[in-house]
Amino acid sequence: MKIVVNNSSDINSIDFIAALKEYLKGAEGTWYYDKIYGAHTDISRFF
């Protein structure tokens, strides 16, 4: 599944979060999961 993010509200969409969790499924429980998740959802660096 490919999710395209067009604006900042898309980051909080149910579809995006579900796709991201599926994408990161193999990293669940690792020490770096939160860092990867944050890197995909923290858009503050773009403003």
mmCIF entry with sequence, helices, sheets and N, C-alpha, C, O atoms, coordinates in Angstrom:
data_MODEL
# 
_entry.id   MODEL 
# 
_entity.id                         1 
_entity.type                       polymer 
_entity.pdbx_number_of_molecules   1 
# 
_entity_poly.entity_id                      1 
_entity_poly.type                           'polypeptide(L)' 
_entity_poly.nstd_linkage                   no 
_entity_poly.nstd_monomer                   no 
_entity_poly.pdbx_seq_one_letter_code       MKIVVNNSSDINSIDFIAALKEYLKGAEGTWYYDKIYGAHTDISRFF 
_entity_poly.pdbx_seq_one_letter_code_can   MKIVVNNSSDINSIDFIAALKEYLKGAEGTWYYDKIYGAHTDISRFF 
_entity_poly.pdbx_strand_id                 A 
# 
loop_
_entity_poly_seq.entity_id 
_entity_poly_seq.num 
_entity_poly_seq.mon_id 
_entity_poly_seq.hetero 
1 1  MET n 
1 2  LYS n 
1 3  ILE n 
1 4  VAL n 
1 5  VAL n 
1 6  ASN n 
1 7  ASN n 
1 8  SER n 
1 9  SER n 
1 10 ASP n 
1 11 ILE n 
1 12 ASN n 
1 13 SER n 
1 14 ILE n 
1 15 ASP n 
1 16 PHE n 
1 17 ILE n 
1 18 ALA n 
1 19 ALA n 
1 20 LEU n 
1 21 LYS n 
1 22 GLU n 
1 23 TYR n 
1 24 LEU n 
1 25 LYS n 
1 26 GLY n 
1 27 ALA n 
1 28 GLU n 
1 29 GLY n 
1 30 THR n 
1 31 TRP n 
1 32 TYR n 
1 33 TYR n 
1 34 ASP n 
1 35 LYS n 
1 36 ILE n 
1 37 TYR n 
1 38 GLY n 
1 39 ALA n 
1 40 HIS n 
1 41 THR n 
1 42 ASP n 
1 43 ILE n 
1 44 SER n 
1 45 ARG n 
1 46 PHE n 
1 47 PHE n 
# 
_struct_asym.id          A 
_struct_asym.entity_id   1 
# 
loop_
_struct_conf.conf_type_id 
_struct_conf.id 
_struct_conf.pdbx_PDB_helix_id 
_struct_conf.beg_label_comp_id 
_struct_conf.beg_label_asym_id 
_struct_conf.beg_label_seq_id 
_struct_conf.pdbx_beg_PDB_ins_code 
_struct_conf.end_label_comp_id 
_struct_conf.end_label_asym_id 
_struct_conf.end_label_seq_id 
_struct_conf.pdbx_end_PDB_ins_code 
_struct_conf.beg_auth_comp_id 
_struct_conf.beg_auth_asym_id 
_struct_conf.beg_auth_seq_id 
_struct_conf.end_auth_comp_id 
_struct_conf.end_auth_asym_id 
_struct_conf.end_auth_seq_id 
_struct_conf.pdbx_PDB_helix_class 
_struct_conf.details 
_struct_conf.pdbx_PDB_helix_length 
HELX_P HELX_P1 AA1 SER A 8  ? ASN A 12 ? SER A 8  ASN A 12 5 ? 5  
HELX_P HELX_P2 AA2 ILE A 14 ? TYR A 23 ? ILE A 14 TYR A 23 1 ? 10 
HELX_P HELX_P3 AA3 LYS A 25 ? ALA A 27 ? LYS A 25 ALA A 27 5 ? 3  
HELX_P HELX_P4 AA4 TYR A 33 ? THR A 41 ? TYR A 33 THR A 41 1 ? 9  
HELX_P HELX_P5 AA5 SER A 44 ? PHE A 46 ? SER A 44 PHE A 46 5 ? 3  
# 
_struct_conf_type.id          HELX_P 
_struct_conf_type.criteria    ? 
_struct_conf_type.reference   ? 
# 
loop_
_atom_site.group_PDB 
_atom_site.id 
_atom_site.type_symbol 
_atom_site.label_atom_id 
_atom_site.label_alt_id 
_atom_site.label_comp_id 
_atom_site.label_asym_id 
_atom_site.label_entity_id 
_atom_site.label_seq_id 
_atom_site.pdbx_PDB_ins_code 
_atom_site.Cartn_x 
_atom_site.Cartn_y 
_atom_site.Cartn_z 
_atom_site.occupancy 
_atom_site.B_iso_or_equiv 
_atom_site.pdbx_formal_charge 
_atom_site.auth_seq_id 
_atom_site.auth_comp_id 
_atom_site.auth_asym_id 
_atom_site.auth_atom_id 
_atom_site.pdbx_PDB_model_num 
ATOM 1   N N  . MET A 1 1  ? 0.841  -1.171 0.000  1.00 0.00 ? 1  MET A N  1 
ATOM 2   C CA . MET A 1 1  ? 0.000  0.000  0.000  1.00 0.00 ? 1  MET A CA 1 
ATOM 3   C C  . MET A 1 1  ? 0.884  1.230  0.000  1.00 0.00 ? 1  MET A C  1 
ATOM 4   O O  . MET A 1 1  ? 1.825  1.317  0.788  1.00 0.00 ? 1  MET A O  1 
ATOM 5   N N  . LYS A 1 2  ? 0.599  2.168  -0.859 1.00 0.00 ? 2  LYS A N  1 
ATOM 6   C CA . LYS A 1 2  ? 1.349  3.409  -0.929 1.00 0.00 ? 2  LYS A CA 1 
ATOM 7   C C  . LYS A 1 2  ? 0.454  4.540  -0.443 1.00 0.00 ? 2  LYS A C  1 
ATOM 8   O O  . LYS A 1 2  ? -0.660 4.715  -0.936 1.00 0.00 ? 2  LYS A O  1 
ATOM 9   N N  . ILE A 1 3  ? 0.941  5.298  0.516  1.00 0.00 ? 3  ILE A N  1 
ATOM 10  C CA . ILE A 1 3  ? 0.202  6.434  1.056  1.00 0.00 ? 3  ILE A CA 1 
ATOM 11  C C  . ILE A 1 3  ? 0.951  7.699  0.669  1.00 0.00 ? 3  ILE A C  1 
ATOM 12  O O  . ILE A 1 3  ? 2.153  7.807  0.913  1.00 0.00 ? 3  ILE A O  1 
ATOM 13  N N  . VAL A 1 4  ? 0.262  8.649  0.074  1.00 0.00 ? 4  VAL A N  1 
ATOM 14  C CA . VAL A 1 4  ? 0.856  9.921  -0.304 1.00 0.00 ? 4  VAL A CA 1 
ATOM 15  C C  . VAL A 1 4  ? 0.397  10.968 0.699  1.00 0.00 ? 4  VAL A C  1 
ATOM 16  O O  . VAL A 1 4  ? -0.797 11.112 0.961  1.00 0.00 ? 4  VAL A O  1 
ATOM 17  N N  . VAL A 1 5  ? 1.346  11.688 1.249  1.00 0.00 ? 5  VAL A N  1 
ATOM 18  C CA . VAL A 1 5  ? 1.039  12.744 2.209  1.00 0.00 ? 5  VAL A CA 1 
ATOM 19  C C  . VAL A 1 5  ? 1.106  14.076 1.470  1.00 0.00 ? 5  VAL A C  1 
ATOM 20  O O  . VAL A 1 5  ? 2.168  14.492 1.008  1.00 0.00 ? 5  VAL A O  1 
ATOM 21  N N  . ASN A 1 6  ? -0.040 14.731 1.368  1.00 0.00 ? 6  ASN A N  1 
ATOM 22  C CA . ASN A 1 6  ? -0.105 16.003 0.662  1.00 0.00 ? 6  ASN A CA 1 
ATOM 23  C C  . ASN A 1 6  ? -0.032 17.209 1.583  1.00 0.00 ? 6  ASN A C  1 
ATOM 24  O O  . ASN A 1 6  ? 0.364  18.292 1.153  1.00 0.00 ? 6  ASN A O  1 
ATOM 25  N N  . ASN A 1 7  ? -0.403 17.038 2.829  1.00 0.00 ? 7  ASN A N  1 
ATOM 26  C CA . ASN A 1 7  ? -0.348 18.146 3.780  1.00 0.00 ? 7  ASN A CA 1 
ATOM 27  C C  . ASN A 1 7  ? -0.199 17.595 5.193  1.00 0.00 ? 7  ASN A C  1 
ATOM 28  O O  . ASN A 1 7  ? -0.251 16.384 5.407  1.00 0.00 ? 7  ASN A O  1 
ATOM 29  N N  . SER A 1 8  ? -0.015 18.489 6.143  1.00 0.00 ? 8  SER A N  1 
ATOM 30  C CA . SER A 1 8  ? 0.280  18.057 7.506  1.00 0.00 ? 8  SER A CA 1 
ATOM 31  C C  . SER A 1 8  ? -0.871 17.298 8.155  1.00 0.00 ? 8  SER A C  1 
ATOM 32  O O  . SER A 1 8  ? -0.628 16.480 9.042  1.00 0.00 ? 8  SER A O  1 
ATOM 33  N N  . SER A 1 9  ? -2.100 17.535 7.750  1.00 0.00 ? 9  SER A N  1 
ATOM 34  C CA . SER A 1 9  ? -3.215 16.805 8.361  1.00 0.00 ? 9  SER A CA 1 
ATOM 35  C C  . SER A 1 9  ? -3.224 15.339 7.927  1.00 0.00 ? 9  SER A C  1 
ATOM 36  O O  . SER A 1 9  ? -3.795 14.497 8.619  1.00 0.00 ? 9  SER A O  1 
ATOM 37  N N  . ASP A 1 10 ? -2.604 15.026 6.801  1.00 0.00 ? 10 ASP A N  1 
ATOM 38  C CA . ASP A 1 10 ? -2.522 13.634 6.345  1.00 0.00 ? 10 ASP A CA 1 
ATOM 39  C C  . ASP A 1 10 ? -1.681 12.775 7.286  1.00 0.00 ? 10 ASP A C  1 
ATOM 40  O O  . ASP A 1 10 ? -1.895 11.566 7.375  1.00 0.00 ? 10 ASP A O  1 
ATOM 41  N N  . ILE A 1 11 ? -0.726 13.389 7.991  1.00 0.00 ? 11 ILE A N  1 
ATOM 42  C CA . ILE A 1 11 ? 0.144  12.658 8.912  1.00 0.00 ? 11 ILE A CA 1 
ATOM 43  C C  . ILE A 1 11 ? -0.668 12.029 10.042 1.00 0.00 ? 11 ILE A C  1 
ATOM 44  O O  . ILE A 1 11 ? -0.300 10.972 10.556 1.00 0.00 ? 11 ILE A O  1 
ATOM 45  N N  . ASN A 1 12 ? -1.757 12.662 10.426 1.00 0.00 ? 12 ASN A N  1 
ATOM 46  C CA . ASN A 1 12 ? -2.578 12.174 11.523 1.00 0.00 ? 12 ASN A CA 1 
ATOM 47  C C  . ASN A 1 12 ? -3.769 11.343 11.054 1.00 0.00 ? 12 ASN A C  1 
ATOM 48  O O  . ASN A 1 12 ? -4.607 10.950 11.865 1.00 0.00 ? 12 ASN A O  1 
ATOM 49  N N  . SER A 1 13 ? -3.849 11.075 9.762  1.00 0.00 ? 13 SER A N  1 
ATOM 50  C CA . SER A 1 13 ? -4.976 10.309 9.252  1.00 0.00 ? 13 SER A CA 1 
ATOM 51  C C  . SER A 1 13 ? -4.875 8.844  9.676  1.00 0.00 ? 13 SER A C  1 
ATOM 52  O O  . SER A 1 13 ? -3.782 8.307  9.853  1.00 0.00 ? 13 SER A O  1 
ATOM 53  N N  . ILE A 1 14 ? -6.000 8.233  9.830  1.00 0.00 ? 14 ILE A N  1 
ATOM 54  C CA . ILE A 1 14 ? -6.067 6.826  10.232 1.00 0.00 ? 14 ILE A CA 1 
ATOM 55  C C  . ILE A 1 14 ? -5.358 5.944  9.204  1.00 0.00 ? 14 ILE A C  1 
ATOM 56  O O  . ILE A 1 14 ? -4.653 5.005  9.572  1.00 0.00 ? 14 ILE A O  1 
ATOM 57  N N  . ASP A 1 15 ? -5.542 6.240  7.938  1.00 0.00 ? 15 ASP A N  1 
ATOM 58  C CA . ASP A 1 15 ? -4.907 5.441  6.881  1.00 0.00 ? 15 ASP A CA 1 
ATOM 59  C C  . ASP A 1 15 ? -3.386 5.536  6.930  1.00 0.00 ? 15 ASP A C  1 
ATOM 60  O O  . ASP A 1 15 ? -2.690 4.532  6.773  1.00 0.00 ? 15 ASP A O  1 
ATOM 61  N N  . PHE A 1 16 ? -2.875 6.744  7.149  1.00 0.00 ? 16 PHE A N  1 
ATOM 62  C CA . PHE A 1 16 ? -1.425 6.916  7.210  1.00 0.00 ? 16 PHE A CA 1 
ATOM 63  C C  . PHE A 1 16 ? -0.836 6.181  8.404  1.00 0.00 ? 16 PHE A C  1 
ATOM 64  O O  . PHE A 1 16 ? 0.162  5.473  8.270  1.00 0.00 ? 16 PHE A O  1 
ATOM 65  N N  . ILE A 1 17 ? -1.449 6.347  9.573  1.00 0.00 ? 17 ILE A N  1 
ATOM 66  C CA . ILE A 1 17 ? -0.949 5.696  10.784 1.00 0.00 ? 17 ILE A CA 1 
ATOM 67  C C  . ILE A 1 17 ? -0.989 4.173  10.635 1.00 0.00 ? 17 ILE A C  1 
ATOM 68  O O  . ILE A 1 17 ? -0.052 3.481  11.031 1.00 0.00 ? 17 ILE A O  1 
ATOM 69  N N  . ALA A 1 18 ? -2.076 3.657  10.064 1.00 0.00 ? 18 ALA A N  1 
ATOM 70  C CA . ALA A 1 18 ? -2.193 2.206  9.858  1.00 0.00 ? 18 ALA A CA 1 
ATOM 71  C C  . ALA A 1 18 ? -1.110 1.707  8.900  1.00 0.00 ? 18 ALA A C  1 
ATOM 72  O O  . ALA A 1 18 ? -0.486 0.676  9.148  1.00 0.00 ? 18 ALA A O  1 
ATOM 73  N N  . ALA A 1 19 ? -0.891 2.434  7.815  1.00 0.00 ? 19 ALA A N  1 
ATOM 74  C CA . ALA A 1 19 ? 0.130  2.035  6.840  1.00 0.00 ? 19 ALA A CA 1 
ATOM 75  C C  . ALA A 1 19 ? 1.528  2.120  7.450  1.00 0.00 ? 19 ALA A C  1 
ATOM 76  O O  . ALA A 1 19 ? 2.375  1.263  7.196  1.00 0.00 ? 19 ALA A O  1 
ATOM 77  N N  . LEU A 1 20 ? 1.762  3.146  8.248  1.00 0.00 ? 20 LEU A N  1 
ATOM 78  C CA . LEU A 1 20 ? 3.072  3.299  8.885  1.00 0.00 ? 20 LEU A CA 1 
ATOM 79  C C  . LEU A 1 20 ? 3.330  2.169  9.874  1.00 0.00 ? 20 LEU A C  1 
ATOM 80  O O  . LEU A 1 20 ? 4.428  1.613  9.906  1.00 0.00 ? 20 LEU A O  1 
ATOM 81  N N  . LYS A 1 21 ? 2.342  1.829  10.671 1.00 0.00 ? 21 LYS A N  1 
ATOM 82  C CA . LYS A 1 21 ? 2.505  0.734  11.632 1.00 0.00 ? 21 LYS A CA 1 
ATOM 83  C C  . LYS A 1 21 ? 2.745  -0.595 10.918 1.00 0.00 ? 21 LYS A C  1 
ATOM 84  O O  . LYS A 1 21 ? 3.526  -1.421 11.390 1.00 0.00 ? 21 LYS A O  1 
ATOM 85  N N  . GLU A 1 22 ? 2.086  -0.800 9.800  1.00 0.00 ? 22 GLU A N  1 
ATOM 86  C CA . GLU A 1 22 ? 2.302  -2.019 9.013  1.00 0.00 ? 22 GLU A CA 1 
ATOM 87  C C  . GLU A 1 22 ? 3.729  -2.027 8.442  1.00 0.00 ? 22 GLU A C  1 
ATOM 88  O O  . GLU A 1 22 ? 4.406  -3.055 8.451  1.00 0.00 ? 22 GLU A O  1 
ATOM 89  N N  . TYR A 1 23 ? 4.160  -0.889 7.956  1.00 0.00 ? 23 TYR A N  1 
ATOM 90  C CA . TYR A 1 23 ? 5.502  -0.745 7.384  1.00 0.00 ? 23 TYR A CA 1 
ATOM 91  C C  . TYR A 1 23 ? 6.582  -1.009 8.435  1.00 0.00 ? 23 TYR A C  1 
ATOM 92  O O  . TYR A 1 23 ? 7.613  -1.612 8.138  1.00 0.00 ? 23 TYR A O  1 
ATOM 93  N N  . LEU A 1 24 ? 6.336  -0.553 9.661  1.00 0.00 ? 24 LEU A N  1 
ATOM 94  C CA . LEU A 1 24 ? 7.313  -0.686 10.732 1.00 0.00 ? 24 LEU A CA 1 
ATOM 95  C C  . LEU A 1 24 ? 7.130  -1.943 11.576 1.00 0.00 ? 24 LEU A C  1 
ATOM 96  O O  . LEU A 1 24 ? 7.792  -2.109 12.600 1.00 0.00 ? 24 LEU A O  1 
ATOM 97  N N  . LYS A 1 25 ? 6.249  -2.807 11.155 1.00 0.00 ? 25 LYS A N  1 
ATOM 98  C CA . LYS A 1 25 ? 5.916  -4.002 11.929 1.00 0.00 ? 25 LYS A CA 1 
ATOM 99  C C  . LYS A 1 25 ? 7.147  -4.814 12.339 1.00 0.00 ? 25 LYS A C  1 
ATOM 100 O O  . LYS A 1 25 ? 7.200  -5.317 13.461 1.00 0.00 ? 25 LYS A O  1 
ATOM 101 N N  . GLY A 1 26 ? 8.096  -4.946 11.487 1.00 0.00 ? 26 GLY A N  1 
ATOM 102 C CA . GLY A 1 26 ? 9.298  -5.727 11.785 1.00 0.00 ? 26 GLY A CA 1 
ATOM 103 C C  . GLY A 1 26 ? 10.197 -5.084 12.829 1.00 0.00 ? 26 GLY A C  1 
ATOM 104 O O  . GLY A 1 26 ? 11.068 -5.749 13.390 1.00 0.00 ? 26 GLY A O  1 
ATOM 105 N N  . ALA A 1 27 ? 9.997  -3.807 13.096 1.00 0.00 ? 27 ALA A N  1 
ATOM 106 C CA . ALA A 1 27 ? 10.828 -3.096 14.068 1.00 0.00 ? 27 ALA A CA 1 
ATOM 107 C C  . ALA A 1 27 ? 10.158 -2.990 15.437 1.00 0.00 ? 27 ALA A C  1 
ATOM 108 O O  . ALA A 1 27 ? 10.766 -2.491 16.384 1.00 0.00 ? 27 ALA A O  1 
ATOM 109 N N  . GLU A 1 28 ? 8.921  -3.450 15.550 1.00 0.00 ? 28 GLU A N  1 
ATOM 110 C CA . GLU A 1 28 ? 8.222  -3.369 16.838 1.00 0.00 ? 28 GLU A CA 1 
ATOM 111 C C  . GLU A 1 28 ? 9.022  -4.066 17.924 1.00 0.00 ? 28 GLU A C  1 
ATOM 112 O O  . GLU A 1 28 ? 9.564  -5.151 17.716 1.00 0.00 ? 28 GLU A O  1 
ATOM 113 N N  . GLY A 1 29 ? 9.087  -3.433 19.077 1.00 0.00 ? 29 GLY A N  1 
ATOM 114 C CA . GLY A 1 29 ? 9.784  -4.016 20.211 1.00 0.00 ? 29 GLY A CA 1 
ATOM 115 C C  . GLY A 1 29 ? 11.280 -3.767 20.233 1.00 0.00 ? 29 GLY A C  1 
ATOM 116 O O  . GLY A 1 29 ? 11.959 -4.160 21.182 1.00 0.00 ? 29 GLY A O  1 
ATOM 117 N N  . THR A 1 30 ? 11.796 -3.127 19.211 1.00 0.00 ? 30 THR A N  1 
ATOM 118 C CA . THR A 1 30 ? 13.225 -2.824 19.182 1.00 0.00 ? 30 THR A CA 1 
ATOM 119 C C  . THR A 1 30 ? 13.483 -1.494 19.872 1.00 0.00 ? 30 THR A C  1 
ATOM 120 O O  . THR A 1 30 ? 12.555 -0.718 20.102 1.00 0.00 ? 30 THR A O  1 
ATOM 121 N N  . TRP A 1 31 ? 14.724 -1.233 20.198 1.00 0.00 ? 31 TRP A N  1 
ATOM 122 C CA . TRP A 1 31 ? 15.088 0.016  20.868 1.00 0.00 ? 31 TRP A CA 1 
ATOM 123 C C  . TRP A 1 31 ? 14.924 1.227  19.949 1.00 0.00 ? 31 TRP A C  1 
ATOM 124 O O  . TRP A 1 31 ? 14.794 2.350  20.437 1.00 0.00 ? 31 TRP A O  1 
ATOM 125 N N  . TYR A 1 32 ? 14.928 1.028  18.663 1.00 0.00 ? 32 TYR A N  1 
ATOM 126 C CA . TYR A 1 32 ? 14.871 2.143  17.724 1.00 0.00 ? 32 TYR A CA 1 
ATOM 127 C C  . TYR A 1 32 ? 13.476 2.404  17.131 1.00 0.00 ? 32 TYR A C  1 
ATOM 128 O O  . TYR A 1 32 ? 13.311 3.324  16.330 1.00 0.00 ? 32 TYR A O  1 
ATOM 129 N N  . TYR A 1 33 ? 12.486 1.612  17.512 1.00 0.00 ? 33 TYR A N  1 
ATOM 130 C CA . TYR A 1 33 ? 11.140 1.765  16.943 1.00 0.00 ? 33 TYR A CA 1 
ATOM 131 C C  . TYR A 1 33 ? 10.601 3.185  17.126 1.00 0.00 ? 33 TYR A C  1 
ATOM 132 O O  . TYR A 1 33 ? 10.111 3.788  16.172 1.00 0.00 ? 33 TYR A O  1 
ATOM 133 N N  . ASP A 1 34 ? 10.688 3.715  18.332 1.00 0.00 ? 34 ASP A N  1 
ATOM 134 C CA . ASP A 1 34 ? 10.170 5.062  18.590 1.00 0.00 ? 34 ASP A CA 1 
ATOM 135 C C  . ASP A 1 34 ? 10.886 6.120  17.752 1.00 0.00 ? 34 ASP A C  1 
ATOM 136 O O  . ASP A 1 34 ? 10.268 7.084  17.298 1.00 0.00 ? 34 ASP A O  1 
ATOM 137 N N  . LYS A 1 35 ? 12.177 5.937  17.553 1.00 0.00 ? 35 LYS A N  1 
ATOM 138 C CA . LYS A 1 35 ? 12.931 6.886  16.736 1.00 0.00 ? 35 LYS A CA 1 
ATOM 139 C C  . LYS A 1 35 ? 12.478 6.842  15.276 1.00 0.00 ? 35 LYS A C  1 
ATOM 140 O O  . LYS A 1 35 ? 12.324 7.884  14.638 1.00 0.00 ? 35 LYS A O  1 
ATOM 141 N N  . ILE A 1 36 ? 12.269 5.646  14.755 1.00 0.00 ? 36 ILE A N  1 
ATOM 142 C CA . ILE A 1 36 ? 11.815 5.516  13.371 1.00 0.00 ? 36 ILE A CA 1 
ATOM 143 C C  . ILE A 1 36 ? 10.397 6.069  13.221 1.00 0.00 ? 36 ILE A C  1 
ATOM 144 O O  . ILE A 1 36 ? 10.096 6.794  12.273 1.00 0.00 ? 36 ILE A O  1 
ATOM 145 N N  . TYR A 1 37 ? 9.540  5.717  14.167 1.00 0.00 ? 37 TYR A N  1 
ATOM 146 C CA . TYR A 1 37 ? 8.153  6.198  14.127 1.00 0.00 ? 37 TYR A CA 1 
ATOM 147 C C  . TYR A 1 37 ? 8.143  7.727  14.173 1.00 0.00 ? 37 TYR A C  1 
ATOM 148 O O  . TYR A 1 37 ? 7.430  8.370  13.402 1.00 0.00 ? 37 TYR A O  1 
ATOM 149 N N  . GLY A 1 38 ? 8.919  8.297  15.060 1.00 0.00 ? 38 GLY A N  1 
ATOM 150 C CA . GLY A 1 38 ? 8.996  9.745  15.173 1.00 0.00 ? 38 GLY A CA 1 
ATOM 151 C C  . GLY A 1 38 ? 9.536  10.400 13.914 1.00 0.00 ? 38 GLY A C  1 
ATOM 152 O O  . GLY A 1 38 ? 9.068  11.467 13.516 1.00 0.00 ? 38 GLY A O  1 
ATOM 153 N N  . ALA A 1 39 ? 10.508 9.772  13.290 1.00 0.00 ? 39 ALA A N  1 
ATOM 154 C CA . ALA A 1 39 ? 11.083 10.321 12.059 1.00 0.00 ? 39 ALA A CA 1 
ATOM 155 C C  . ALA A 1 39 ? 10.047 10.388 10.936 1.00 0.00 ? 39 ALA A C  1 
ATOM 156 O O  . ALA A 1 39 ? 10.125 11.253 10.064 1.00 0.00 ? 39 ALA A O  1 
ATOM 157 N N  . HIS A 1 40 ? 9.083  9.475  10.963 1.00 0.00 ? 40 HIS A N  1 
ATOM 158 C CA . HIS A 1 40 ? 8.049  9.459  9.933  1.00 0.00 ? 40 HIS A CA 1 
ATOM 159 C C  . HIS A 1 40 ? 6.861  10.359 10.259 1.00 0.00 ? 40 HIS A C  1 
ATOM 160 O O  . HIS A 1 40 ? 6.084  10.702 9.368  1.00 0.00 ? 40 HIS A O  1 
ATOM 161 N N  . THR A 1 41 ? 6.712  10.742 11.513 1.00 0.00 ? 41 THR A N  1 
ATOM 162 C CA . THR A 1 41 ? 5.536  11.525 11.892 1.00 0.00 ? 41 THR A CA 1 
ATOM 163 C C  . THR A 1 41 ? 5.843  12.935 12.367 1.00 0.00 ? 41 THR A C  1 
ATOM 164 O O  . THR A 1 41 ? 4.937  13.767 12.423 1.00 0.00 ? 41 THR A O  1 
ATOM 165 N N  . ASP A 1 42 ? 7.093  13.231 12.712 1.00 0.00 ? 42 ASP A N  1 
ATOM 166 C CA . ASP A 1 42 ? 7.443  14.574 13.173 1.00 0.00 ? 42 ASP A CA 1 
ATOM 167 C C  . ASP A 1 42 ? 7.769  15.449 11.967 1.00 0.00 ? 42 ASP A C  1 
ATOM 168 O O  . ASP A 1 42 ? 8.838  15.338 11.367 1.00 0.00 ? 42 ASP A O  1 
ATOM 169 N N  . ILE A 1 43 ? 6.843  16.302 11.634 1.00 0.00 ? 43 ILE A N  1 
ATOM 170 C CA . ILE A 1 43 ? 7.042  17.154 10.442 1.00 0.00 ? 43 ILE A CA 1 
ATOM 171 C C  . ILE A 1 43 ? 7.518  18.552 10.808 1.00 0.00 ? 43 ILE A C  1 
ATOM 172 O O  . ILE A 1 43 ? 7.607  19.420 9.940  1.00 0.00 ? 43 ILE A O  1 
ATOM 173 N N  . SER A 1 44 ? 7.824  18.783 12.080 1.00 0.00 ? 44 SER A N  1 
ATOM 174 C CA . SER A 1 44 ? 8.235  20.118 12.523 1.00 0.00 ? 44 SER A CA 1 
ATOM 175 C C  . SER A 1 44 ? 9.501  20.600 11.802 1.00 0.00 ? 44 SER A C  1 
ATOM 176 O O  . SER A 1 44 ? 9.699  21.802 11.628 1.00 0.00 ? 44 SER A O  1 
ATOM 177 N N  . ARG A 1 45 ? 10.336 19.678 11.392 1.00 0.00 ? 45 ARG A N  1 
ATOM 178 C CA . ARG A 1 45 ? 11.585 20.077 10.720 1.00 0.00 ? 45 ARG A CA 1 
ATOM 179 C C  . ARG A 1 45 ? 11.338 20.712 9.350  1.00 0.00 ? 45 ARG A C  1 
ATOM 180 O O  . ARG A 1 45 ? 12.247 21.312 8.777  1.00 0.00 ? 45 ARG A O  1 
ATOM 181 N N  . PHE A 1 46 ? 10.145 20.590 8.832  1.00 0.00 ? 46 PHE A N  1 
ATOM 182 C CA . PHE A 1 46 ? 9.821  21.160 7.531  1.00 0.00 ? 46 PHE A CA 1 
ATOM 183 C C  . PHE A 1 46 ? 9.264  22.577 7.619  1.00 0.00 ? 46 PHE A C  1 
ATOM 184 O O  . PHE A 1 46 ? 8.988  23.206 6.598  1.00 0.00 ? 46 PHE A O  1 
ATOM 185 N N  . PHE A 1 47 ? 9.103  23.074 8.836  1.00 0.00 ? 47 PHE A N  1 
ATOM 186 C CA . PHE A 1 47 ? 8.505  24.411 9.003  1.00 0.00 ? 47 PHE A CA 1 
ATOM 187 C C  . PHE A 1 47 ? 9.500  25.394 9.549  1.00 0.00 ? 47 PHE A C  1 
ATOM 188 O O  . PHE A 1 47 ? 9.166  26.562 9.751  1.00 0.00 ? 47 PHE A O  1 
# 
